């Protein structure tokens, strides 16, 4: 149910990529979409593949390395980063970054207070 929100967060991050990556990213996505027939030997675009075939395609590209392997790795990183920062996921994992930062700051202040005496 959070796929759309995660995708929106990934797309919102694109303007923050370095200029060369931001400019070539659309080309990489187009190659990713059109490259499936060459890799899987089936006349389907990436968006037309089943989830299992799509996963196999991405794993093959990643294993081959090169620019498309880097693209797959970068997409995976962006998606995972935004997935694990989604409020629903953080709540399910019982992660409270703000609370943790507050607790650690208070602990550090107490430790520093103890060493200045």
Secondary structure as UniProt FT lines:
FT   HELIX           3..13
FT   HELIX           14..16
FT   HELIX           19..34
FT   HELIX           36..40
FT   HELIX           46..48
FT   HELIX           51..64
FT   HELIX           66..84
FT   HELIX           87..92
FT   TURN            93..94
FT   HELIX           97..115
//
